[in-house]
Amino acid sequence: MTLKLEANSKLVFIGDSITDCDRQKPEGEGLFGALGKGYVSFVDAMLMAVYPELGIRVVNKGISGNTVRDLVARWKEDVINQQPDWLSIMIGINDVWRQHDVPFITEWHVYPDEYEATLRQLVTETKPLVKGLVLMTPYYLEPNPDDKMRRMMDQYGAIVKKVAIETDSILIDTQEAFNKVMTEIYPATLAWDRVHPSAVGHMILARAFLASVGFDWNRA
């Protein structure tokens, strides 16, 4: 197994609160918990511990509450200007959630057509500028696929899969990763609100990301 990330690569993560996880602002890079407390920091720690000779640089550009619409507004500063070698995008949870927790504030809602068009635009314009691009689906920690919010989240996840295929990007099905664990562990143990995960939930995300880029779990 060969790690897809090359020596001295700069890996940027962008997304919402799941990515943010109390990271340092504005840069999200450096010492003293700058990468936050979530999966981004776990990915960084594993890459540094197992592949110390590669000197991979990890930057966290998640912002809590963001939708794909918010990403557009800050894309140039937080992605293009960073000049990443690799980019990981996980967005969509708030695009769905706002339709459920504030159903009457429709101007905050990002419906499927806008979500798909915007995500495709961002990926298409950025893909030629990076060596690798990873798309992580949104998820909802509800094992019942007929639950109203889970069903909508799966719809948005399917959009991510479609864009990943069209643009030849690496896809991570985070919902599937959580589904496997939820057969044994009650969802509230992973996330009290079924969205913001515990350390266990963030480790599931980190493991899924690392597996997608060829991380060797048995490397000496």
Secondary structure, 3 states (H helix, E strand, C coil): CCCCCCCCCEEEEEECHHHHCCCCCCCCCCCCCCCCCCHHHHHHHHHHHHCHHHCCEEEEEECCCCCHHHHHHHHHHHCHHHCCCEEEEECCHHHHHHHHHCCCCHHHCCCHHHHHHHHHHHHHHHHHHCCEEEEECCCCCCCCCCCHHHHHHHHHHHHHHHHHHHHCCEEECHHHHHHHHHCCCCHHHHECCCCCECHHHHHHHHHHHHHHCCCCCCCC
